[in-house]
């Protein structure tokens, strides 16, 4: 089953955005619970949860947090109507500890360890940007543990033989992207200040603001990209038979990110958000309601039936 790929998706052009950047709820007003768990290497990781029912595990993007990516902007509230929603702060992000120096490669393993500790046999899984990469690692290693998968601001890249046949993506910047980037940068600065660290106003050489996670060198990026390419070539998508949803702004390279998914996944739904970019698709105050609704409907449509 395949849904909504290519030009037909532009039927969602009536998307509207939440009107204003909102402050995170005060502690007493939080509808979610803050908890921690400790991994086998002694790293204490923070997670938040709300709701009851079949678990939905959500992974934030680089520079993000579980609360910022999923709980303060409406996703968790929508999903918690029918499900137990869990957002994990990855190592070095949010209020989770960084752990040992080699910890950055353990994010997918941390999710699996969390599931073991919690006695979760199967769950919905999803992530935004970096969280999509973690989701892909989990599907590649343990597809049997997941009911559905959701890739936000991300996807699965094409193999070399197909890359020159992918339709060209839109160029330029989404209308709200600059303001979303400013909001993102302000959050990074506030988080670093809370850690007793400081950053200047200048952005990095890549034009993106610094994050609060692991420091990435150019050598790290080169190595990780090489590893990603090897994984893409070896990946057998025929083994991923669960329903998969991808959501990307039309200024966020949706063809490059999802063309292979459309070609190879047997049960794939693709939502492209007109006039949205990478950060504007998920930042509180910018996230389009159709994204929240689509993810909620997707999870509910694939929840297992209640046990007799």
Secondary structure, 3 states (H helix, E strand, C coil): CEECCHHHHHHHCCCCECCCCCCCCCHHHCCCEEEEEECCCCCEEEEEEECCCCEEEEECCCCCCHHHHHHCCCHHHHHCCCCEEEEECCCCCCCCCCCCHHHHHHHHHHHHHHHHHHCCCCEEEEEECHHHHHHHHHHHHHHHHEEEEEEECCCCCCCHHHHHHCCCCCCCCCCCHHHHHHHHHHHHHHHHHHCCCCCCCCCCCCCCCCCCCCCCCHHHHHHHHHHHHHHHHHCCHHHCCCEEEEEEECCCCHHHHHHHHHHHCCCEEEEEECCCCCCCCCCCCCCEHHHHHHHHHHHHHCCCCCCC
